[in-house]
Amino acid sequence: MQVLKIILICAEVVMLFNLLIIVHELGHYLAARWRGLVVERFGIWFGKPIWKKKINGVDFCLGCIPAGGYVALPQMAPMEAIEGKNEAERQNLPPVSVLDKIIVAFAGPLFSFTLALVFAGAVWIIGRPVSEKETATTIGYVHKDSPAEKVGLLPGDKILEVDGHRIVRFAGVGDSVTWRVWSSEGEAIRIKVERGGKILEFAPVPIIQKTKAWERKGLRQIGIEPAFTPMIGEVVHGSPAERAGLKPNDFILAVNGAKLIHAADLGEYIEKHPNETLSLKRQRGNQIDEVTLKPEIPVVGELVPRIGVKWDDTGKMSLVYPAPFEQIRLSVDAMVGTFGALLSSKSDIKAQHLTGPLGILRIYYILFESDQGWRMAIWFSVLLNVNLALINLLPIPVLDGGHILLALIEAVRRKPINVRILNWIQSACAVLVIGYILYLSFYDAQDFPWRQSKQDKPTEIKFAPKNDPSSAPAPAR
């Protein structure tokens, strides 16, 4: 069953990823047909074709390298480094006006943007799952000896501003705690919080976690995590938690009357009260009750008292229904914020921190694995299509914006650019773009599960078996 599930998820990922590519290239194809351009080939993915068919004079093919797609238009700027050798001789084809070239080039990003609106409309109707950890602005946990702890930040502090920027959520690009910490540029980060009705300001000096030479460089951290309701992800067999009747998806609201705002709170409480019997306030569905149990020291794993649960790190989930243009605006803001950080000489966010096609496929796989897989994937597709549209409009040869730029240069010069020079420019840029994709893929591959180190994997714990009176043999009579 597990293998079948993986196959189905992979099929969903490939189907949705291909849809984004096909729609973008379909824009170029339909615009070229509308404006009367010669269409030689419609290719999805690159490399040697594994499927090919000629329809109405156009070769439709599927390549073997899952990294994009193209429409071969010999009357546009040559892209033989990507699309392969054109069969039609350029000099024998009728010239194309500058306006037609711009229309055809712009049609791809326009179709991607239109698809983003379609997905945004779907999210507006079906909703987008949002976790407590994403939307929280309250600190749930402060790491020991972290910059945050050294300046006096505490769990329960509500973050209002980071470096003068208003905060409305913890995760994501833009007006979030995580992004403002990552993209901060000063030696210290100004944090404004609300604590007990008072407004306080702190200035932790961030640290950057050291990474190996072949890994992405670490980003700024101050050692805080958001507040969320602890939810059990897994119960260890034979543990006190299992014997007490705790199950996955149970929320633990409090321990011995003390409210929990992070999963680590329970571990710290047990550490301070190792021999104390615990009364846990549990929520299962709409029912809230009390569960009593006593921590035990496992026979395998860390030799400290434990109740035997592994936590789900999302907290409570809810559905939000953002309006389509609000989703588009947030996607554009995220894109602008990312490029702003990349172009800043003081920012620690570099080109290596972006995600390539391999990383995008991994993200889709993770989203489809979740209980709300399709909802999450459709929401992510809004962001991805807006990114695809905007990136393709950059004035870089090979990209759609490059075609528009070359057409405008042709309009100013009142004559086409020399074919040899054009081919050299396109080929050089194609090598750079493909090289950058491979560069990102090198880092993306390290994010896959098989690259996880032993330190990243959770420690296995086992508890001593208990005698079950019900299984004891009946006395002889």
RASULQUI-V471324 format. One record per residue. RES is the residue in one small letter. PHI is phi as a letter, one per 40 degrees, with the letter a starting at -180 (* if undefined). PSI is psi in whole degrees, 0 to 359 (* if undefined). D_LAST is the distance of its C-alpha to the last C-alpha in Angstrom with 2 decimals. Layout:
RES	PHI	PSI	D_LAST
RES	PHI	PSI	D_LAST
This chain:
m	*	321	48.30
q	c	319	49.52
v	c	317	52.37
l	c	320	53.37
k	c	317	53.44
i	c	318	55.71
i	c	316	58.00
l	c	318	58.30
i	c	316	59.08
c	c	320	61.68
a	c	319	63.24
e	c	318	63.52
v	c	311	65.12
v	c	319	67.63
m	c	313	68.47
l	c	319	69.20
f	c	318	71.02
n	c	324	73.17
l	d	317	73.96
l	c	318	75.50
i	c	313	77.65
i	c	317	78.73
v	c	317	79.80
h	c	311	81.88
e	c	331	83.59
l	c	326	84.01
g	d	313	86.18
h	c	316	88.51
y	c	311	88.51
l	c	322	89.39
a	c	321	92.01
a	c	318	93.59
r	c	319	93.79
w	c	320	95.21
r	c	5	97.88
g	g	21	98.76
l	c	156	97.59
v	c	126	96.70
v	b	113	92.91
e	c	320	92.20
r	a	142	88.45
f	b	107	85.38
g	b	133	82.75
i	b	124	79.21
w	g	171	78.08
f	b	180	80.30
g	g	187	80.73
k	c	129	81.08
p	c	135	80.34
i	b	352	77.18
w	a	140	78.38
k	a	138	81.93
k	a	134	83.73
k	c	125	87.30
i	b	121	87.65
n	f	42	91.07
g	g	2	92.50
v	b	131	89.81
d	c	114	87.34
f	c	127	83.85
c	a	157	81.55
l	b	118	78.22
g	c	180	78.34
c	b	356	75.75
i	b	106	75.79
p	c	75	73.93
a	b	23	76.20
g	i	206	78.45
g	a	175	80.95
y	a	162	84.66
v	b	121	87.44
a	c	113	90.29
l	b	93	93.56
p	c	342	96.49
q	c	350	98.96
m	c	186	97.05
a	c	135	96.84
p	c	140	95.63
m	b	44	91.98
e	c	335	91.89
a	c	334	89.80
i	b	314	86.91
e	c	348	87.74
g	g	173	89.37
k	c	131	92.90
n	c	136	94.48
e	c	325	95.92
a	c	138	98.62
e	c	122	101.69
r	d	321	102.10
q	c	343	105.89
n	c	358	105.91
l	c	148	103.88
p	c	147	105.54
p	c	156	105.38
v	b	138	102.92
s	c	158	103.99
v	d	318	102.60
l	c	317	101.18
d	c	320	99.29
k	c	318	97.79
i	c	318	96.64
i	c	314	95.18
v	c	317	93.22
a	c	320	91.95
f	c	338	90.97
a	c	326	89.14
g	c	303	86.09
p	d	325	85.30
l	c	317	86.17
f	c	323	83.57
s	c	318	80.95
f	c	321	81.77
t	c	319	81.59
l	c	324	78.15
a	c	318	77.09
l	c	322	78.23
v	c	312	76.27
f	c	321	73.08
a	c	322	73.87
g	c	321	74.19
a	c	318	70.79
v	c	321	69.25
w	d	326	71.00
i	c	311	69.28
i	c	343	65.76
g	g	159	65.53
r	b	126	64.88
p	c	133	61.55
v	b	133	62.17
s	c	159	59.73
e	d	321	59.74
k	c	329	60.64
e	c	319	63.79
t	c	350	65.13
a	c	148	64.17
t	b	2	66.97
t	c	139	64.77
i	c	128	63.64
g	b	331	59.86
y	a	139	59.60
v	b	122	62.10
h	c	146	61.45
k	c	138	61.59
d	g	21	65.05
s	c	165	66.46
p	d	323	70.01
a	c	316	68.63
e	c	323	66.68
k	c	330	69.71
v	c	354	71.96
g	h	10	69.46
l	c	144	68.11
l	b	154	64.75
p	d	138	61.89
g	g	344	62.84
d	c	131	66.55
k	c	119	68.05
i	c	127	70.55
l	b	318	73.81
e	a	149	76.16
v	b	118	76.24
d	f	37	79.71
g	g	357	81.28
h	c	131	79.55
r	c	140	77.55
i	b	132	73.86
v	b	355	71.92
r	a	171	68.88
f	c	320	67.15
a	b	162	67.21
g	h	168	69.80
v	c	134	73.48
g	h	239	75.93
d	c	48	75.17
s	b	159	71.85
v	c	310	70.78
t	d	312	69.86
w	c	319	73.14
r	c	329	75.34
v	c	313	73.75
w	d	315	74.11
s	c	5	77.70
s	c	155	78.88
e	b	343	81.86
g	c	170	82.48
e	c	322	81.27
a	b	157	79.07
i	b	123	77.48
r	c	120	78.25
i	b	121	75.16
k	b	126	75.58
v	b	163	72.43
e	b	127	71.55
r	b	114	69.35
g	f	36	68.79
g	g	356	71.86
k	b	148	74.09
i	c	122	75.69
l	b	154	75.37
e	b	141	76.75
f	b	161	75.48
a	b	72	76.89
p	c	145	74.28
v	c	113	75.67
p	c	157	73.69
i	b	158	72.30
i	b	120	72.13
q	c	132	69.14
k	c	140	70.33
t	b	167	69.63
k	c	163	70.29
a	d	328	73.67
w	c	3	72.42
e	b	159	70.52
r	d	141	71.96
k	c	145	73.32
g	c	159	71.26
l	b	166	72.41
r	d	138	72.84
q	b	149	69.74
i	b	358	69.32
g	g	41	65.51
i	b	155	64.38
e	b	153	61.91
p	c	157	61.82
a	c	139	59.53
f	a	159	56.85
t	c	118	53.50
p	c	130	50.75
m	b	135	48.73
i	c	128	45.64
g	c	325	46.36
e	a	143	43.16
v	b	126	39.78
v	c	133	38.40
h	c	134	34.95
g	g	8	32.33
s	c	164	34.87
p	d	324	34.65
a	c	318	36.80
e	c	317	34.42
r	c	334	31.41
a	c	353	33.69
g	g	10	34.56
l	c	146	38.13
k	b	160	39.64
p	d	145	42.95
n	g	0	45.88
d	c	136	44.52
f	c	137	47.37
i	b	110	46.81
l	c	327	49.40
a	a	158	48.75
v	b	121	46.65
n	f	41	46.14
g	g	350	49.10
a	c	123	51.42
k	c	140	52.85
l	b	129	52.52
i	b	8	55.63
h	a	150	54.63
a	c	329	51.48
a	c	340	52.47
d	d	320	52.27
l	c	318	48.47
g	c	320	48.51
e	c	323	51.10
y	c	316	49.19
i	c	321	46.06
e	c	323	48.35
k	c	337	49.75
h	b	66	46.39
p	c	333	43.89
n	b	11	41.18
e	c	138	41.58
t	c	135	39.15
l	b	137	41.05
s	b	108	41.50
l	c	129	42.99
k	c	115	44.92
r	b	141	44.10
q	b	123	46.06
r	b	109	44.57
g	g	235	47.15
n	c	1	48.52
q	c	134	45.42
i	b	129	45.41
d	a	182	42.37
e	b	138	41.00
v	b	130	38.47
t	b	134	37.09
l	a	166	36.19
k	b	128	36.85
p	c	152	38.74
e	b	156	37.33
i	c	121	39.16
p	c	157	38.59
v	c	341	37.82
v	b	132	40.55
g	h	199	43.82
e	c	130	45.62
l	c	60	43.81
v	b	155	44.35
p	d	136	42.06
r	a	157	41.66
i	b	345	39.77
g	g	49	39.93
v	b	153	42.41
k	b	131	45.58
w	c	145	48.29
d	c	134	50.47
d	c	22	54.02
t	b	328	55.71
g	g	197	54.46
k	c	144	54.90
m	b	148	57.04
s	a	163	59.59
l	b	133	62.21
v	b	156	65.90
y	b	70	68.77
p	c	144	71.87
a	c	149	75.17
p	d	312	76.47
f	c	337	79.52
e	c	320	77.48
q	c	319	75.30
i	c	317	78.47
r	c	315	79.98
l	c	324	76.94
s	c	318	76.93
v	c	318	80.64
d	c	319	80.16
a	c	320	77.42
m	c	314	79.78
v	c	318	82.70
g	c	320	80.60
t	c	313	79.34
f	c	325	82.88
g	c	318	84.15
a	c	322	81.68
l	c	322	82.49
l	c	349	86.22
s	c	130	86.00
s	c	340	86.95
k	c	352	84.79
s	c	146	81.59
d	c	353	78.73
i	c	121	77.88
k	b	177	79.42
a	d	331	79.76
q	c	343	76.69
h	c	354	74.47
l	c	171	75.19
t	b	134	72.95
g	c	186	74.09
p	d	320	73.00
l	c	319	69.97
g	c	324	68.80
i	c	317	69.40
l	c	320	67.23
r	c	317	64.45
i	c	315	64.76
y	d	319	64.55
y	c	315	61.43
i	c	319	59.74
l	c	317	60.82
f	c	337	59.51
e	c	336	56.11
s	c	165	55.70
d	c	330	54.28
q	b	40	57.84
g	d	305	59.37
w	c	322	62.26
r	c	314	63.26
m	c	318	63.42
a	c	321	65.29
i	c	319	67.86
w	c	315	68.49
f	c	329	68.97
s	c	332	71.35
v	c	307	73.65
l	d	316	74.10
l	c	319	74.40
n	c	323	77.06
v	c	318	79.11
n	c	316	78.93
l	c	319	79.92
a	c	313	82.90
l	c	318	84.16
i	c	320	83.72
n	c	342	85.57
l	c	358	88.44
l	c	140	89.06
p	c	56	92.57
i	b	124	91.36
p	d	148	92.70
v	g	316	90.08
l	c	166	88.41
d	c	322	89.72
g	c	329	91.45
g	c	320	93.24
h	c	319	94.61
i	c	317	95.88
l	c	315	97.49
l	c	324	99.20
a	c	320	100.47
l	c	321	101.92
i	c	319	103.62
e	c	321	105.07
a	c	320	106.37
v	c	319	108.06
r	c	342	109.59
r	g	23	110.56
k	a	152	109.55
p	c	153	106.31
i	c	145	105.03
n	d	132	105.85
v	c	319	103.19
r	c	316	102.83
i	c	318	102.35
l	c	316	99.92
n	c	321	97.89
w	c	316	97.80
i	c	312	96.65
q	c	317	93.93
s	c	318	92.70
a	c	316	92.62
c	c	325	90.68
a	c	318	88.29
v	c	318	87.52
l	c	316	86.92
v	c	313	84.64
i	c	320	82.60
g	c	321	82.46
y	c	322	81.17
i	c	317	78.47
l	c	323	77.35
y	c	313	77.53
l	c	323	75.19
s	c	327	72.88
f	d	316	72.51
y	c	322	71.10
d	c	322	69.15
a	c	333	67.29
q	c	348	65.92
d	c	352	64.13
f	c	154	61.86
p	d	324	58.20
w	c	349	58.76
r	c	358	61.27
q	c	138	58.87
s	c	169	58.51
k	c	328	55.28
q	c	333	56.19
d	c	340	56.29
k	c	140	52.78
p	c	145	49.93
t	c	132	47.75
e	c	137	44.29
i	b	146	41.48
k	b	147	37.75
f	b	153	35.07
a	c	137	32.14
p	c	145	28.91
k	b	146	26.51
n	c	130	22.74
d	b	108	21.51
p	d	329	18.33
s	c	341	17.95
s	c	357	17.83
a	c	145	15.12
p	c	145	12.06
a	c	144	8.98
p	c	150	6.43
a	c	147	3.75
r	b	*	0.00
